Amino acid sequence: MEAHVRAFNAGVRTGDWEPMLARFADDAELHFENAPAGPFVGLEEIRRAYREQPPDDELLVKASNNGVSVGPGHTTFKMMFFRASSRATVLVNEIKPPLHAE
């Protein structure tokens, strides 16, 4: 997961998502729970989503146990990777809003 987050953050900084997308299989799926996005099925659809609506906040991994991370605005989410080979086939992001405003 840490490698994925590093590649994601590099994409936020540079606008180049290809190093992160290279981690996905051609038939990968990207799902978001509790967020109005996706699902995106297939690498080209995932690529289009990042091109058309790129994230603009980097992620900060607080704990990699069970994939729990903290992202923009201290929104907590869980990343779950499923792999059939060396590349991700399914990535699920479960979004949970901040517990309190800062």
C-alpha distances in whole Angstrom, upper triangle without the diagonal:
4,5,5,6,9,10,10,12,14,15,17,19,20,20,19,16,17,14,11,14,14,11,13,16,19,19,16,16,15,16,16,18,21,20,23,21,20,20,19,20,20,18,22,21,18,19,22,20,18,22,24,22,20,18,19,17,14,11,11,9,12,10,7,10,10,7,10,10,13,14,17,20,18,17,15,13,11,8,9,8,11,12,16,15,13,12,11,14,13,11,12,12,15,16,18,21,22,24,26,27,27
4,5,5,6,9,10,10,12,14,15,17,18,19,18,16,17,14,12,15,15,12,15,18,21,22,19,19,17,19,19,21,23,22,25,23,23,23,22,23,23,21,23,23,20,20,23,22,19,22,25,23,20,18,18,16,13,10,10,7,10,10,8,11,12,10,11,10,12,13,16,19,18,17,16,14,13,11,12,12,15,15,19,18,15,14,14,17,16,14,15,15,17,18,20,22,22,24,26,27,26
4,5,5,6,9,10,11,12,14,16,16,17,15,13,14,10,9,12,12,9,12,16,19,20,17,18,17,19,20,22,24,23,26,23,23,22,21,22,21,18,21,22,18,18,22,20,18,21,23,22,19,17,18,17,13,12,12,11,14,14,11,15,15,12,15,13,15,15,18,22,20,20,19,17,15,13,14,12,15,15,18,16,13,12,12,16,16,14,16,16,19,20,22,24,25,27,29,29,29
4,5,5,6,9,10,11,12,14,15,15,14,11,12,9,6,9,10,8,10,14,16,18,14,15,13,15,16,19,21,20,22,19,19,19,17,18,18,15,18,18,15,15,18,17,14,17,20,18,16,14,16,15,12,10,12,11,14,14,12,15,15,11,13,12,14,14,16,20,19,18,17,14,13,10,11,10,13,13,16,15,13,11,10,13,13,11,13,13,16,17,20,22,23,25,28,28,27
4,5,5,6,8,10,10,12,14,14,14,12,13,11,8,12,13,11,13,17,20,21,17,17,15,16,16,18,20,19,21,19,19,20,19,20,20,18,20,20,16,16,19,17,15,18,20,18,15,12,13,12,8,7,8,8,11,12,11,14,15,11,12,10,11,10,13,16,15,15,14,13,12,10,12,12,16,16,20,19,16,15,13,16,15,12,14,12,15,16,18,19,20,23,24,24,24
4,5,5,6,9,10,11,12,13,13,11,13,10,8,12,13,12,15,18,21,22,19,20,18,20,19,22,24,22,24,22,22,23,21,23,22,19,21,22,18,17,20,19,16,18,21,19,16,14,14,13,9,8,9,10,13,14,13,17,18,14,15,13,14,13,15,18,18,18,17,16,16,14,16,15,18,19,22,20,17,16,15,19,18,16,17,16,19,19,21,22,22,25,27,26,26
4,6,5,6,9,10,10,11,9,8,9,6,5,9,10,9,12,16,18,20,17,18,16,18,19,22,24,22,23,20,20,21,19,20,19,16,18,18,15,14,17,16,13,15,18,17,14,13,14,13,10,10,12,13,17,17,16,19,19,16,17,15,16,15,16,20,20,19,19,17,17,14,16,15,18,17,20,19,16,14,14,17,17,14,17,16,19,20,22,23,24,27,29,28,28
4,5,5,6,9,10,10,9,7,10,8,6,9,11,11,12,16,18,19,16,16,14,16,16,19,20,18,20,17,17,18,17,19,18,15,17,17,13,13,15,14,10,13,15,14,10,9,10,10,7,8,11,12,15,17,15,19,19,15,16,13,14,12,13,17,17,16,16,15,15,13,15,14,17,18,21,20,18,15,14,17,16,13,15,13,16,16,19,20,21,24,26,25,25
4,5,5,6,9,10,10,9,12,11,9,12,14,14,16,20,22,23,20,20,17,19,18,21,22,20,21,19,20,21,20,22,22,19,20,20,16,16,18,16,13,15,17,15,11,9,9,8,5,6,9,11,15,16,16,20,20,16,16,13,13,11,12,15,16,16,16,16,16,15,18,17,21,21,25,24,21,18,18,20,19,16,18,16,18,18,20,20,20,24,25,24,23
4,5,5,6,8,7,8,10,9,8,12,13,14,16,20,21,23,21,21,19,21,21,24,25,23,24,21,22,23,21,23,22,19,20,20,17,15,18,17,13,14,17,16,12,11,11,11,8,10,12,14,18,20,19,23,23,19,20,17,17,15,15,19,19,20,20,19,20,18,20,19,22,22,25,24,21,19,18,21,21,18,20,19,22,21,23,24,24,27,28,27,26
4,5,5,5,5,5,8,8,7,10,12,13,15,18,19,21,19,19,17,19,19,22,23,21,21,19,19,20,18,20,19,16,17,17,14,12,14,13,9,10,13,12,9,9,9,10,9,11,14,16,20,21,20,24,24,20,20,18,17,15,15,19,20,19,20,19,20,17,20,19,22,22,24,23,21,18,17,20,19,17,19,17,21,20,23,23,24,27,28,27,26
4,6,6,8,8,12,12,11,13,16,16,17,21,22,24,21,20,18,19,18,21,22,19,20,18,19,21,19,22,21,18,19,18,15,14,15,14,10,11,13,11,8,6,6,7,6,9,13,15,19,21,20,24,24,20,20,17,16,13,12,16,17,17,18,18,19,18,20,20,23,24,27,26,24,21,20,22,21,18,19,17,20,19,21,21,21,25,25,24,23
4,6,8,10,13,13,13,15,17,18,20,24,25,26,24,24,21,23,22,25,25,23,23,22,23,24,23,25,24,21,21,22,19,17,18,17,13,14,16,14,11,10,8,9,8,11,14,17,20,22,22,26,26,23,22,19,18,15,14,17,19,19,21,21,22,21,23,23,26,27,30,28,25,23,22,25,24,21,23,21,23,22,24,24,24,27,27,25,24
4,5,8,11,11,12,14,16,17,19,22,23,25,23,24,21,24,23,27,27,24,25,22,23,25,22,24,23,20,20,20,18,15,17,16,13,12,15,14,11,11,10,12,11,14,17,20,23,25,25,28,28,25,25,22,21,18,17,21,22,23,24,23,24,22,25,24,27,27,29,28,25,22,22,25,24,22,24,22,25,24,27,26,27,30,31,29,28
4,6,9,11,11,12,15,16,18,21,21,23,21,21,19,21,21,24,25,22,22,19,20,22,19,21,20,17,17,17,15,12,13,13,9,8,11,11,8,9,9,12,12,15,18,20,24,26,25,29,28,24,25,22,21,18,17,21,22,22,23,22,23,21,24,23,25,26,28,27,24,21,21,23,23,20,22,21,24,23,25,25,26,30,30,29,28
4,6,7,9,10,11,14,15,18,18,21,19,20,18,21,21,25,26,24,23,20,20,21,19,20,19,15,15,16,14,11,13,13,10,9,13,13,10,12,12,14,14,16,19,21,24,26,25,28,28,24,25,22,22,20,19,23,24,24,25,23,24,21,23,21,24,23,25,24,21,19,19,21,21,19,22,21,24,24,27,27,28,32,33,31,31
4,6,5,6,9,10,11,15,15,17,15,16,14,17,18,22,24,21,21,18,17,18,15,17,15,12,12,13,10,8,10,11,7,8,12,12,9,10,12,14,13,15,18,19,23,24,22,25,25,21,22,20,20,18,18,22,23,22,22,21,21,18,19,18,20,20,22,21,18,15,15,17,17,16,18,17,21,21,24,25,26,30,31,30,30
4,5,5,6,9,10,13,13,16,14,16,15,19,20,24,26,24,24,20,19,19,16,17,14,11,11,13,11,8,11,13,10,10,14,15,12,14,16,17,16,17,20,21,25,25,23,27,26,22,24,22,23,21,22,25,26,25,25,23,23,19,20,18,20,19,20,19,16,14,14,16,17,16,19,19,23,24,27,28,30,33,35,34,34
4,6,5,7,10,13,14,17,15,17,16,19,21,24,27,24,25,22,21,21,18,19,16,13,14,16,13,11,15,15,12,13,17,17,14,15,17,17,15,16,18,19,23,23,21,24,24,20,22,21,22,20,21,25,25,25,24,22,21,18,19,17,19,17,19,17,14,12,13,16,17,16,19,19,23,24,27,28,29,33,34,33,33
4,5,6,8,11,13,15,13,14,13,16,17,21,23,21,22,18,18,18,15,16,14,11,13,14,11,10,13,13,10,13,16,15,13,13,15,15,13,13,16,16,20,20,18,21,21,17,19,17,19,17,19,22,22,21,21,18,18,14,15,13,16,15,17,16,13,11,11,13,14,12,15,15,19,20,23,25,26,29,31,31,30
4,5,5,9,10,12,10,12,11,15,17,20,23,21,21,17,16,16,13,13,11,8,10,11,8,7,11,11,9,11,14,15,13,14,16,17,16,16,19,19,23,23,20,23,22,19,21,20,21,19,21,24,24,23,23,20,19,15,16,14,15,14,16,15,13,10,10,11,12,12,15,16,19,21,24,26,28,31,33,32,33
4,5,8,9,12,11,13,14,17,20,23,26,24,25,21,19,19,16,15,12,9,11,14,11,10,14,15,13,15,18,18,16,17,20,20,19,19,21,21,24,24,21,24,23,20,23,22,23,22,24,27,27,26,25,22,21,17,17,14,15,14,15,13,11,8,9,12,14,13,17,18,22,24,27,29,31,34,36,36,36
4,7,10,12,10,12,12,16,18,21,24,23,24,20,18,18,15,15,13,10,13,15,12,12,16,16,14,16,19,19,17,17,20,20,18,17,19,18,22,21,18,20,20,17,19,19,21,20,22,26,25,24,23,20,18,14,14,11,12,10,12,10,8,5,6,9,11,11,14,16,20,21,25,27,29,32,34,34,34
4,7,8,6,9,9,13,16,19,22,21,22,18,16,15,12,11,9,7,10,12,9,10,14,14,13,16,18,18,17,17,20,21,19,19,21,20,23,23,20,21,20,17,20,20,22,21,23,27,26,24,23,20,18,14,13,10,10,9,11,10,9,5,5,6,8,9,13,15,18,21,24,27,29,32,34,34,35
4,5,5,9,11,15,18,21,24,23,23,20,17,15,13,11,8,7,10,12,11,12,15,16,16,18,20,21,20,21,24,24,23,22,24,23,27,25,22,24,22,20,23,23,25,25,27,30,29,27,26,23,20,17,15,12,11,9,9,8,8,5,6,5,9,11,14,17,21,23,27,29,32,34,37,37,38
4,6,9,12,15,19,22,25,24,23,20,17,15,12,9,6,5,8,10,10,11,13,15,15,17,19,20,20,21,25,26,25,24,27,26,30,29,26,27,25,23,26,26,28,27,28,32,31,29,28,25,23,19,18,15,14,12,12,11,12,9,9,8,11,13,16,19,22,25,28,31,33,36,39,39,40
4,7,10,13,17,20,23,22,22,18,15,13,10,7,4,6,9,10,10,12,14,15,16,18,20,21,21,22,25,26,26,25,27,27,29,28,25,27,24,22,25,25,27,26,28,31,31,28,27,24,22,18,17,14,12,11,11,12,13,10,9,7,9,12,14,17,21,23,27,30,32,35,38,38,39
4,7,10,14,17,20,19,19,16,13,11,8,6,5,6,9,9,8,11,13,13,14,17,18,18,18,19,23,23,22,21,24,23,26,25,22,23,21,18,21,21,24,23,25,28,27,25,23,20,18,15,13,10,9,9,10,11,12,9,7,4,5,8,11,14,17,20,23,26,29,31,34,35,36
4,6,10,13,16,15,16,12,9,7,6,4,6,8,10,9,8,11,13,12,13,16,17,17,17,17,21,22,21,20,23,22,25,24,21,22,19,17,20,20,22,21,23,26,25,22,21,17,16,13,12,10,10,11,12,14,15,12,9,6,5,6,8,11,14,17,20,23,26,29,31,32,33
4,7,10,13,12,13,9,7,6,5,7,8,9,11,9,7,10,12,10,11,14,15,14,14,14,18,18,18,17,20,19,22,21,19,21,18,15,17,17,19,17,19,22,22,19,18,14,13,10,10,10,11,13,15,16,16,13,10,9,6,5,6,8,11,13,17,19,22,25,28,28,30
4,7,10,9,10,8,6,5,7,9,11,13,15,12,10,14,14,12,13,17,17,15,15,15,18,18,19,17,20,19,21,21,19,20,17,15,16,16,18,17,18,21,20,17,16,12,11,10,10,11,12,14,17,19,19,16,12,11,8,6,5,6,8,11,14,17,20,23,25,26,28
4,7,6,8,6,6,7,9,12,15,16,17,14,12,15,16,12,14,17,17,14,15,14,17,16,17,15,18,18,20,20,18,19,16,14,14,14,15,14,15,17,17,14,13,10,10,9,10,12,14,17,20,22,22,19,15,14,11,8,6,5,6,7,11,13,17,19,22,22,24
4,5,8,8,9,9,12,15,18,19,21,18,16,19,19,16,17,21,20,17,18,16,19,18,19,17,19,19,20,20,19,19,16,14,14,15,15,15,16,18,17,13,12,9,10,10,11,14,16,19,22,24,24,22,18,17,13,11,7,6,5,6,9,12,15,17,20,21,24
4,7,9,11,12,15,18,21,22,23,20,18,21,21,17,19,22,20,18,18,16,19,18,19,18,20,20,20,21,21,21,18,16,15,16,15,15,15,16,16,12,11,10,11,13,14,17,19,23,26,28,28,25,21,21,17,14,11,9,6,6,7,9,13,15,17,18,21
4,6,8,10,13,16,19,20,21,17,16,18,18,14,15,18,17,14,15,13,16,16,17,16,19,20,21,22,21,22,20,18,16,16,15,14,14,15,15,12,12,11,13,13,15,18,20,23,26,28,27,24,21,20,17,14,11,9,8,6,9,10,14,16,18,19,21
4,7,9,12,15,18,19,19,16,15,17,16,13,15,17,15,12,14,14,16,17,19,19,22,23,24,25,25,26,23,21,20,19,19,17,16,17,18,15,16,14,16,16,18,20,22,25,27,29,29,25,22,21,18,16,13,12,11,10,13,13,17,19,21,21,23
4,6,8,12,15,16,16,12,11,14,13,9,11,14,12,10,12,12,15,16,18,18,21,22,24,24,24,25,22,20,20,19,19,16,16,18,19,16,17,14,15,15,16,18,19,22,24,26,26,22,19,18,15,13,11,10,11,11,14,15,18,22,23,23,25
3,5,8,11,13,13,10,9,12,11,9,11,14,13,11,13,14,17,18,20,19,22,23,25,25,24,25,22,20,20,20,20,19,19,21,22,18,19,16,16,15,15,16,17,19,21,23,23,20,17,15,12,11,10,11,12,13,16,18,21,24,26,26,28
4,6,10,12,13,9,9,13,12,10,13,15,15,14,15,16,19,20,21,20,23,23,26,25,24,25,22,19,20,20,21,20,21,23,23,20,19,16,16,14,14,15,15,17,19,21,22,18,15,13,10,10,9,10,12,14,17,19,23,26,28,28,30
4,7,8,9,6,6,9,9,8,10,13,13,13,14,15,19,20,21,20,23,24,26,26,24,26,23,20,22,21,22,21,22,24,25,22,21,18,18,15,15,15,15,16,18,19,20,16,13,12,10,10,11,12,15,16,20,22,25,28,30,30,32
4,7,8,6,7,10,11,10,13,15,15,16,17,18,22,23,23,23,26,26,28,28,25,27,24,21,23,23,25,24,25,28,28,25,24,21,19,17,16,15,14,15,16,17,18,15,12,10,9,11,12,14,17,19,23,25,28,31,33,34,35
4,6,5,6,9,10,11,13,14,16,17,17,19,23,24,24,23,26,26,29,29,26,27,25,23,25,25,26,25,26,29,29,27,26,22,21,18,17,15,14,14,15,16,16,13,11,9,10,12,14,16,19,21,25,28,30,33,36,36,37
4,5,5,6,9,10,11,12,14,15,15,17,20,22,22,22,25,24,28,27,25,27,25,22,24,24,25,23,25,28,28,26,25,22,21,18,17,15,15,14,15,15,15,11,10,9,11,12,14,16,20,22,25,28,30,33,35,35,36
4,5,5,6,9,10,10,12,14,14,17,20,22,23,23,26,27,30,30,28,30,28,25,27,26,27,25,26,29,30,27,27,24,24,21,20,18,18,18,19,19,18,15,14,13,14,15,17,19,22,23,27,29,31,35,37,36,37
4,5,5,6,9,10,10,12,13,15,19,21,22,22,25,26,29,29,27,29,27,24,25,25,26,23,24,27,28,25,25,22,22,19,19,18,18,18,19,20,20,16,15,13,13,14,15,16,20,21,24,26,29,32,34,34,35
4,5,5,6,9,10,11,11,13,16,18,18,18,22,22,25,26,24,26,24,21,22,21,22,20,21,24,24,22,22,19,19,16,16,15,16,16,18,18,18,14,12,12,11,11,13,14,17,18,22,23,26,29,31,31,32
4,5,5,6,9,10,10,12,16,18,18,19,22,23,27,27,25,28,26,23,24,23,23,21,21,25,26,24,24,21,21,18,19,17,18,18,20,20,19,15,14,14,14,14,16,16,20,21,24,25,28,31,33,32,33
4,5,5,6,8,9,13,16,18,19,21,24,25,29,29,28,30,28,25,26,25,25,22,22,25,26,24,25,23,23,20,21,20,21,22,23,23,22,19,17,17,17,16,17,18,21,21,25,26,28,32,33,32,33
4,5,5,6,7,10,13,16,17,18,22,23,26,27,25,28,26,22,23,22,22,19,19,22,23,21,21,19,20,18,19,18,20,21,23,23,22,19,17,16,15,14,15,15,17,17,21,22,24,28,29,28,29
4,6,5,5,7,10,13,14,15,19,20,24,25,24,26,25,21,22,20,20,17,17,20,21,20,20,18,19,17,19,18,20,21,23,23,22,18,16,17,16,14,15,15,18,17,21,22,24,27,29,27,28
4,6,6,9,12,15,16,18,22,24,27,28,27,30,29,25,26,23,23,20,19,23,24,23,24,22,23,21,22,22,23,24,26,25,24,20,19,20,19,18,19,18,21,21,24,25,27,30,31,30,30
4,6,10,12,15,17,19,23,25,28,30,29,31,30,26,27,24,24,21,19,22,24,22,24,22,23,22,24,23,25,26,28,28,27,23,22,22,20,19,20,19,21,20,24,24,26,29,30,29,29
4,6,9,12,14,16,20,22,25,27,26,29,27,24,24,21,20,17,16,18,21,19,20,19,21,19,21,22,24,25,28,28,27,23,21,21,20,18,18,16,18,17,20,20,22,26,26,25,26
4,6,9,11,13,17,19,23,24,24,27,25,22,22,19,18,15,14,17,19,17,19,18,19,18,20,20,23,24,27,26,25,21,20,21,19,17,17,16,18,17,20,20,21,25,26,24,24
4,6,8,10,14,16,19,21,21,24,23,19,19,16,15,11,10,13,15,14,16,15,17,16,19,19,22,24,27,27,25,22,20,21,19,16,16,14,16,14,17,16,18,22,22,21,21
4,7,10,13,16,19,22,22,25,25,21,20,17,15,11,9,12,14,14,16,16,19,18,21,22,25,27,30,29,27,24,22,24,22,19,19,16,18,16,18,17,18,21,22,20,19
4,7,10,13,15,18,19,22,22,18,17,13,11,8,6,9,11,11,13,14,16,16,20,21,24,26,29,29,27,24,22,24,22,18,18,15,17,14,16,15,15,19,19,17,16
4,7,10,13,16,16,19,20,16,15,11,10,7,7,10,11,12,13,13,15,15,18,19,22,24,27,27,24,22,20,23,21,17,18,15,17,15,16,16,16,19,20,19,18
4,6,9,12,12,16,16,13,11,8,7,4,6,10,9,10,10,10,12,11,15,16,20,22,25,25,23,21,19,21,19,15,15,12,14,13,14,14,14,17,19,18,17
4,6,9,11,14,15,12,10,7,6,6,8,11,9,10,10,11,12,12,16,17,21,23,26,26,24,22,20,23,21,17,17,14,15,14,15,15,14,17,18,18,17
4,6,7,10,12,9,8,5,6,8,11,13,11,12,10,10,10,11,14,15,19,21,24,24,22,21,19,21,20,16,16,14,15,14,15,16,15,17,19,20,19
4,7,9,11,10,7,5,6,9,12,13,10,11,10,11,11,12,15,17,21,23,27,27,24,24,22,24,22,19,18,15,15,15,15,16,14,16,18,19,18
4,6,8,7,6,6,8,12,15,16,13,14,11,11,10,11,13,15,19,21,24,25,23,22,20,23,21,18,17,15,15,15,15,17,16,17,20,21,21
4,6,5,6,7,10,13,17,18,15,15,12,11,9,9,11,12,15,17,21,21,19,19,17,19,18,15,15,14,14,16,16,19,19,20,23,24,24
4,5,6,9,12,15,19,21,17,17,13,12,10,10,11,13,15,18,21,22,20,20,18,20,18,16,15,15,15,16,17,19,19,20,23,25,25
4,6,9,13,15,19,21,17,16,12,11,7,8,8,10,13,15,19,20,19,19,16,18,16,13,12,12,12,14,15,18,19,19,23,25,26
4,6,10,12,16,18,15,14,10,8,5,5,6,9,12,14,18,19,18,17,14,16,14,11,10,10,10,12,13,16,17,19,22,23,24
4,7,10,14,15,12,11,7,6,5,7,9,12,15,18,22,23,22,20,18,19,17,13,12,10,9,10,11,13,14,15,18,20,20
4,6,10,12,9,9,6,6,6,8,11,13,17,19,23,24,22,21,18,20,18,14,13,10,10,10,11,12,12,14,17,18,18
4,7,8,5,6,5,6,9,10,14,17,20,23,26,27,25,23,21,23,20,16,15,12,11,10,10,10,10,12,14,14,14
4,6,5,5,6,7,10,11,15,17,21,23,27,27,25,23,21,22,20,16,15,11,12,10,10,10,10,13,14,14,14
4,5,6,9,10,13,14,18,20,24,26,30,30,28,26,23,25,22,19,17,14,14,11,11,10,9,13,13,12,12
4,5,9,11,15,17,21,23,27,29,33,33,32,29,27,28,25,21,20,16,15,12,11,9,7,10,10,8,8
4,6,9,13,15,19,21,25,28,31,32,30,28,25,27,24,20,18,15,14,11,9,8,6,8,9,9,9
4,7,10,13,16,19,23,25,29,30,29,26,23,25,21,18,15,12,10,7,6,5,5,8,10,10,11
4,7,10,13,17,20,23,27,28,27,25,21,23,19,16,13,10,8,6,5,6,7,9,12,13,14
4,7,10,13,16,19,23,24,23,21,18,19,16,12,10,6,5,4,6,8,10,12,15,16,18
4,6,10,13,16,20,21,21,19,15,16,13,10,8,6,5,7,9,12,13,15,18,20,21
4,7,10,13,17,18,17,15,12,13,10,7,6,5,7,9,12,15,16,19,22,23,24
4,7,10,14,15,15,13,10,11,8,6,5,7,8,12,14,18,20,22,25,26,27
4,6,10,11,11,10,6,8,6,5,7,9,12,15,18,21,23,25,28,29,30
4,7,9,10,9,6,6,5,7,9,12,14,18,21,24,26,28,31,33,34
4,5,7,6,5,5,7,9,12,15,18,21,24,27,29,31,35,36,37
4,7,7,7,6,9,12,15,18,21,24,27,31,33,35,38,39,40
4,5,7,8,11,14,17,20,23,26,29,32,34,36,39,40,41
4,7,9,12,14,17,20,23,25,29,31,33,35,38,39,39
4,6,9,11,14,17,20,23,26,29,31,33,36,37,37
4,6,7,11,13,17,19,23,26,28,30,33,34,34
4,7,10,13,17,20,23,26,29,31,34,35,36
4,7,10,13,16,19,23,25,28,31,31,33
4,7,10,13,16,19,22,24,27,28,29
4,6,10,13,16,19,21,24,25,27
4,6,10,13,15,18,21,22,23
4,7,10,13,15,18,20,21
4,7,10,12,15,16,18
4,7,9,12,13,16
4,6,9,10,12
4,5,7,9
4,7,10
4,7
4
